[in-house]
C-alpha cells in the first residue's frame, strides 16, 4: 500500500502454532510506529454440523486466552499449511463431536481479528451426519451441545456466544439456509 510500508519485521516469539512479530511501519506523513503481528503457521477450518432435524452441534471447551469455557462450532488447525481445509474440517468434526459427514459445503472464509492476528478460517456446513465416536486430542476436554438455530441466535444476541467465527457462521448459515 502506497500510504504505508513495513520497513522492518522482527521475530519476537516462534511458537508451535503462531509466530509473533514486531513490525515497524512507516506512514505517508513520515511517522513510524511498531505494530504487533501474530501469524498463524498452518491455517484452520471450522464446521457447522447440522442434524437432519435442523439442530446444530456445538462444542463447549476451555479457552486459555479468555480463561473460561466457550461455546463454539467445531474447529481446529490444519495438520500442515498444505492440508485442504475441507479435510481439516471433516477431521475436526469427527474428533470433537463424534459425527462424520461425507457432505461438506464451503460457506465462507473469515479472518477473525485482522488488526493483529493473521489467521484465516474456511467455514463449512456439514450435513448427512453419521454418529461415530469422538476422538479429541489428549488435552481437549469437550462437551457437545445441540441447539436449534433460533436458540443459537438468541445466545449470540444475549452475549452467551462470543466467539467471532461461531457468530459469523451461525448467522451466515441462518441467512443462507433457513427460510423465514
C-alpha positions as CSV (number, residue, x, y, z in Angstrom):
1,X,0.0,0.0,0.0
2,X,1.4,3.4,-1.0
3,X,0.3,5.1,2.2
4,X,2.3,2.8,4.4
5,X,5.2,0.5,4.3
6,X,6.6,-2.2,6.5
7,X,10.3,-1.2,6.9
8,X,11.3,-3.8,9.5
9,X,10.0,-7.2,10.8
10,X,11.5,-8.6,13.9
11,X,10.5,-12.1,15.2
12,X,9.8,-11.8,18.9
13,X,8.5,-15.3,19.5
14,X,8.4,-18.5,17.5
15,X,5.7,-20.8,18.8
16,X,4.3,-24.2,17.9
17,X,1.2,-22.7,16.2
18,X,1.9,-18.9,15.8
19,X,4.9,-16.6,15.4
20,X,4.8,-13.1,17.0
21,X,6.5,-10.2,15.2
22,X,7.2,-6.5,15.9
23,X,6.6,-4.7,12.5
24,X,8.0,-1.2,12.1
25,X,5.6,0.6,9.9
26,X,6.3,3.9,8.0
27,X,3.3,6.1,7.1
28,X,2.9,8.6,4.3
29,X,3.5,11.5,6.7
30,X,6.9,10.1,7.6
31,X,6.0,8.8,11.1
32,X,6.9,5.3,12.1
33,X,5.2,3.0,14.6
34,X,5.7,-0.5,15.8
35,X,2.7,-2.9,15.3
36,X,2.5,-6.3,16.9
37,X,1.5,-9.0,14.4
38,X,0.7,-12.7,15.2
39,X,0.9,-15.0,12.2
40,X,-0.7,-18.5,12.2
41,X,1.6,-21.1,10.7
42,X,-0.9,-23.6,9.3
43,X,-4.3,-22.1,8.9
44,X,-7.6,-23.6,10.2
45,X,-11.0,-24.8,9.3
46,X,-14.4,-24.8,11.1
47,X,-17.7,-26.6,10.5
48,X,-21.4,-26.2,11.3
49,X,-22.7,-29.7,11.8
50,X,-26.4,-29.8,11.0
51,X,-28.6,-32.7,12.2
52,X,-31.5,-33.9,10.0
53,X,-34.0,-32.1,12.2
54,X,-32.0,-28.8,11.7
55,X,-30.4,-28.6,15.1
56,X,-26.8,-27.6,15.2
57,X,-24.0,-29.3,17.1
58,X,-21.5,-27.1,19.0
59,X,-18.7,-27.8,21.4
60,X,-18.0,-26.2,24.8
61,X,-14.4,-26.2,25.8
62,X,-12.0,-24.2,27.9
63,X,-10.1,-21.4,26.1
64,X,-7.0,-20.2,27.9
65,X,-6.8,-16.8,26.2
66,X,-10.2,-16.0,27.8
67,X,-9.7,-18.1,30.9
68,X,-13.2,-19.6,30.5
69,X,-15.3,-22.2,28.7
70,X,-16.6,-21.1,25.3
71,X,-19.4,-22.5,23.2
72,X,-18.3,-22.7,19.5
73,X,-18.6,-24.6,16.3
74,X,-16.0,-27.4,15.9
75,X,-12.8,-26.1,14.5
76,X,-9.1,-26.7,14.5
77,X,-5.7,-26.2,12.9
78,X,-4.7,-27.8,9.7
79,X,-2.1,-30.6,10.1
80,X,0.1,-28.7,7.6
81,X,-0.2,-25.5,5.6
82,X,-0.8,-27.6,2.5
83,X,-3.7,-29.6,4.0
84,X,-7.0,-28.9,2.3
85,X,-9.4,-27.0,4.5
86,X,-12.3,-29.5,3.8
87,X,-10.1,-32.3,5.1
88,X,-9.3,-30.4,8.3
89,X,-13.0,-29.5,8.8
90,X,-14.1,-33.2,8.4
91,X,-11.4,-34.4,10.8
92,X,-12.2,-31.8,13.5
93,X,-15.9,-32.6,13.1
94,X,-15.4,-36.2,14.0
95,X,-12.7,-35.6,16.6
96,X,-14.6,-33.1,18.6
97,X,-18.3,-34.2,18.1
98,X,-18.2,-37.9,17.2
99,X,-20.0,-37.3,13.9
100,X,-18.8,-38.0,10.4
101,X,-20.0,-36.3,7.2
102,X,-19.4,-37.0,3.6
103,X,-21.3,-33.9,2.6
104,X,-19.4,-30.7,3.5
105,X,-20.1,-27.4,1.6
106,X,-18.0,-24.3,2.0
107,X,-20.0,-21.4,3.5
108,X,-17.3,-18.7,3.6
109,X,-13.8,-17.7,4.7
110,X,-13.2,-15.5,7.7
111,X,-10.3,-13.7,9.3
112,X,-11.4,-13.0,12.8
113,X,-9.0,-10.4,14.2
114,X,-7.5,-8.6,11.3
115,X,-5.7,-5.8,13.2
116,X,-3.3,-8.2,15.0
117,X,-3.9,-11.8,14.1
118,X,-3.2,-13.4,10.7
119,X,-5.4,-16.5,11.0
120,X,-8.0,-17.4,8.4
121,X,-10.7,-20.0,8.7
122,X,-12.6,-21.7,5.9
123,X,-16.1,-22.5,7.3
124,X,-18.1,-25.4,6.1
125,X,-21.6,-26.7,6.6
126,X,-21.8,-30.5,7.3
127,X,-25.0,-32.5,6.6
128,X,-25.7,-36.2,6.3
129,X,-24.2,-36.7,9.7
130,X,-23.4,-40.2,10.9
131,X,-22.7,-40.8,14.6
132,X,-19.3,-42.4,15.1
133,X,-17.0,-41.8,18.1
134,X,-15.4,-38.7,19.2
135,X,-11.6,-38.7,19.4
136,X,-10.4,-35.4,20.9
137,X,-6.8,-34.5,21.2
138,X,-5.4,-35.7,24.6
139,X,-5.6,-32.3,26.2
140,X,-9.0,-31.3,24.8
141,X,-11.9,-31.7,27.2
142,X,-15.0,-31.1,25.2
143,X,-18.7,-31.1,26.0
144,X,-21.0,-31.5,23.0
145,X,-24.2,-29.4,22.9
146,X,-27.1,-29.4,20.4
147,X,-29.2,-26.3,19.9
148,X,-31.8,-25.1,17.3
149,X,-30.9,-22.1,15.2
150,X,-33.3,-19.6,16.9
151,X,-31.9,-20.6,20.3
152,X,-28.3,-20.0,19.0
153,X,-29.3,-16.6,17.6
154,X,-30.7,-15.7,21.0
155,X,-27.5,-16.8,22.6
156,X,-25.5,-14.6,20.3
157,X,-27.6,-11.5,21.0
158,X,-27.6,-12.1,24.7
159,X,-23.8,-12.5,24.8
160,X,-23.7,-16.2,25.7
161,X,-21.9,-16.9,22.4
162,X,-19.0,-14.6,21.9
163,X,-16.6,-16.5,19.6
164,X,-16.3,-14.5,16.3
165,X,-16.2,-17.4,13.9
166,X,-19.1,-19.0,15.6
167,X,-21.2,-15.9,15.5
168,X,-20.4,-15.3,11.8
169,X,-21.0,-18.9,10.9
170,X,-24.4,-19.3,12.7
171,X,-25.7,-16.0,11.3
172,X,-24.5,-16.7,7.8
173,X,-25.9,-20.2,7.9
174,X,-29.3,-18.9,9.1
175,X,-29.3,-16.3,6.4
176,X,-28.4,-18.7,3.6
177,X,-30.3,-21.9,4.6
178,X,-33.2,-21.0,6.9
179,X,-36.2,-19.6,5.2
180,X,-38.2,-17.2,7.3
